[in-house]
Amino acid sequence: MLSTARLSGKSVAESRVGDRPRPVFETAKVLTAMPISSKTDNRRPKPLRRALAAAGVAVLLASPMTVAGPAVAADDAGKVVARVNGIDITEQDLDFAAGDFAAELSRVPEGQQQKILIDVLVDLHLFAAEAEKAGLDKTPFFERRYAFLKARALRNAYFKDKIESAVTDEELKKIYDEEVGKIEPEDEVRARHILVKTEDEAKTVVKELKDGKDFVELAKEKSLDPGTAPDGGDLGYFVAAGMVPEFSKAAFALKAGETSEPVESEFGWHVIKVEDRRKQELPKFDEVKDQIKRIVMQEKFGAELERLKGAAKIEILDAPAGDAPAAEPKKDEPAK
């Protein structure tokens, strides 16, 4: 993220325009929160993300989205890792459990995860055996629950076999090439800045620079931006939309190597030095391949769901009150 400045003990991120927080350096909007590389990797936003933004929320929630597959092939249970009263616990069982407990596992060190999963599955089989002894698998509640879980597992299996597996790298590369062809790379600059409180202080900074002082050293000494001052005011590369308007207008009017006169923003006075200008680099195919695949799978899932619904007889017998049709008016009562 681009840094923020701190004025009078209050960070720019905490400063407000009306009641809306507004950071002085607003990062460019992108499709998703994919990691942005560090300054040494040029921290470039990815404009292709905007071109890949169309994914229906309903489809996203309904579909069993996956990209990375399980550690064990679907038809291979893998080696036996434990046994409970003669019942094997396999590597594939560990994969199933890892999927169900993904949120919990994310808080466990990777080296301890298999032991945790084996413990979970051992406990599961012990309780399951006792439940069967008690006849709990014969109750109407259990049978309905079992039917629901079976239907969900079958849906997921259908998705993986008929939808996910049907998406090819060639299809994804074609979409990538088409979308990249529609994008006009934006201009971006790499700049440094020195932030001070007053115009007079900014004018003094400009004079010192003209007298031969080094911009980097002066930024370390005088800039009020704690996020960039230690790096000599370095902001990395950014597009015009990544800054407040006053700052962008001044920065993009400069040529590489030029320094601005004092520039005022709501956060103080800036002296800006542009170090480089270039066209924004577009993301490589491998950087967005998984993202494109998710979107394609969502679209295919939605199309298949519409096909199935169109061929099915679906009856909603107990619709929520908010979805109930309006009552018909009485014969002698005018419609409202």
Secondary structure, DSSP 8 states (H G I E B T S, - for coil): -----EETTEEGGG-EETTEE--SS-----SS------GGGTT---THHHHT----HHHHHHS----S--SS-TT----EEEEETTEEEEHHHHHHHHHHTHHHHTTS-HHHHHHHHHHHHHHHHHHHHHHHHTTGGGSHHHHHHHHHHHHHHHHHHHIIIIIGGG--HHHHHHHHHHHHHT----EEEEEEEEEESSHHHHHHHHHHHHTT--HHHHHHHH---TTTGGGTTEEEEEEGGGS-HHHHHHHHTS-TT-B---EEETTEEEEEEEEEEEE-----HHHHHHHHHHHHHHHHHHHHHHHHHHHS----SS--GGGS------TTS---
